[in-house]
Amino acid sequence: YGLIGDKVKAMEIIEQMKKIDAADIAGNYSIGRVYGAIGEWDTAFKYFDKAVENRDHQILWVRIFFRDVQMDMKDPRVLRLFEKMGQPYL
């Protein structure tokens, strides 16, 4: 929903995901993707950081997500995230 511009529906999905996440079923990476898709990057990176801390294996797909949403790879948050993941930046 976020990628097609339906922010209201995307926020509804986020709320559902947070409820599921409380039961450790939904991952922080997935929640971060939805926030990123609606352009709320500060919040998205908070969830991406949590995904790294919790060793959420899905975070390994973040580079593809950034490409799909045409994220500015020069954003310092991107570099910091890759450093935290121990992944090459380029």
C-alpha positions as CSV (number, residue, x, y, z in Angstrom):
1,Y,0.0,0.0,0.0
2,G,2.8,2.4,0.8
3,L,4.4,1.9,-2.6
4,I,1.2,2.8,-4.4
5,G,0.7,5.9,-2.2
6,D,-2.1,4.6,0.1
7,K,-0.6,5.9,3.4
8,V,-3.8,5.3,5.4
9,K,-3.9,1.6,4.4
10,A,-0.1,1.3,5.0
11,M,-0.5,2.6,8.5
12,E,-3.3,0.2,9.2
13,I,-0.9,-2.6,8.1
14,I,1.8,-1.3,10.3
15,E,-0.5,-1.4,13.3
16,Q,-1.4,-5.0,12.5
17,M,2.2,-5.9,12.1
18,K,3.1,-4.3,15.5
19,K,0.5,-6.4,17.2
20,I,1.9,-9.5,15.5
21,D,5.5,-8.4,16.3
22,A,4.6,-8.3,20.0
23,A,4.2,-12.1,19.6
24,D,7.6,-12.3,17.8
25,I,6.0,-13.4,14.5
26,A,6.4,-10.2,12.4
27,G,9.9,-8.9,12.0
28,N,11.3,-5.4,12.5
29,Y,12.6,-5.4,8.9
30,S,9.1,-5.9,7.5
31,I,7.7,-3.1,9.6
32,G,10.7,-0.9,8.5
33,R,9.9,-1.6,4.9
34,V,6.4,-0.3,5.2
35,Y,7.6,2.9,6.9
36,G,10.1,3.3,4.2
37,A,7.5,2.8,1.5
38,I,5.5,5.7,2.8
39,G,8.6,7.9,3.1
40,E,9.0,7.8,6.9
41,W,12.6,7.0,6.7
42,D,13.6,8.0,10.3
43,T,11.2,5.5,11.7
44,A,12.1,2.9,9.0
45,F,15.8,3.0,10.0
46,K,14.9,2.6,13.7
47,Y,13.2,-0.7,12.7
48,F,16.1,-1.7,10.4
49,D,18.5,-1.1,13.3
50,K,16.3,-3.3,15.6
51,A,16.3,-6.0,12.8
52,V,20.1,-6.0,12.8
53,E,20.2,-6.1,16.7
54,N,17.8,-9.0,16.7
55,R,19.6,-10.8,13.9
56,D,16.5,-10.8,11.7
57,H,17.7,-12.6,8.6
58,Q,15.3,-10.6,6.4
59,I,17.5,-7.5,6.8
60,L,19.8,-9.0,4.3
61,W,17.2,-8.0,1.6
62,V,17.4,-4.3,2.5
63,R,19.7,-3.4,-0.4
64,I,17.1,-4.7,-2.8
65,F,14.4,-2.8,-1.0
66,F,16.5,0.4,-1.2
67,R,16.9,-0.1,-5.0
68,D,13.2,-0.8,-5.5
69,V,12.2,2.5,-3.7
70,Q,15.1,4.4,-5.3
71,M,16.6,5.2,-1.9
72,D,19.5,7.7,-2.0
73,M,22.4,5.4,-1.3
74,K,24.5,8.4,-0.2
75,D,22.2,8.9,2.8
76,P,24.4,8.5,5.8
77,R,21.9,6.3,7.5
78,V,22.4,3.7,4.7
79,L,26.2,3.7,5.3
80,R,25.7,3.3,9.0
81,L,23.2,0.5,8.6
82,F,25.6,-1.5,6.3
83,E,28.5,-0.9,8.7
84,K,26.3,-2.2,11.5
85,M,25.4,-5.2,9.4
86,G,29.1,-5.8,8.6
87,Q,28.2,-5.6,4.9
88,P,30.1,-3.8,2.1
89,Y,28.5,-0.4,1.3
90,L,28.8,-0.7,-2.5
